[in-house]
Amino acid sequence: MAGLRLLVAAVVLGFLSSTSESLRFELQSGHTKCIVEDIKANAMTVGKYSVVNPNEGQPIPDSHKLTVRVTSHYGNNYHYSELVESGQFAFVAAEAGDYMACFWAPDHKPQITLTIEFDWKTGVAAKDWSNVAKKGSVDVMELELKKLFDTVTSIHEEMFYLRQREEEMQELNRTTNSRMAWFSLLSLFVCSSVAALQWWHLKTFFEKKKLI
């Protein structure tokens, strides 16, 4: 029983970690860097970003600003901020697929390097559990049960989503295999026709020369 609980806990923790991405990266002026997150339809997603101040204790330089855009796989715009030091976005994904957050630093002479902190959460990880506890006046145990219930629900939805993606890939494979089979038959027919035509041409040529 203890082993089963550890296994369930590991699965839940693994799922939560896969829906929360926190990172720090560098971006040179005049360049763009994009981060992609696969989000299923109707899932909540929250992002927060900021430029790290290179001079701690001093105002951040005017050169340390960036432009941020978040778009869906179909090109729909969900967030746009121009020349800011920090910002955040939150939305419910209207369509499943890859969502892209692109960061662009304006050109600067001499070239500078910005350090950016970016936190992107999706699904259960994006939910503000502190507000849930305050609004619902729930105790610690009930709050943990709510978290667990939402996590299990998200895992259930994720399984259906992955199954749907798998079916789409299988259908694509079947279509590709069918097309390849027809293409192979067509290639065989063309090759056979060319060989027959060459044989007929050579036969006619030798007959005219009275070699056969």
Disulfide bonds with the S-S distance in Angstrom:
Cys34-Cys102 2.04
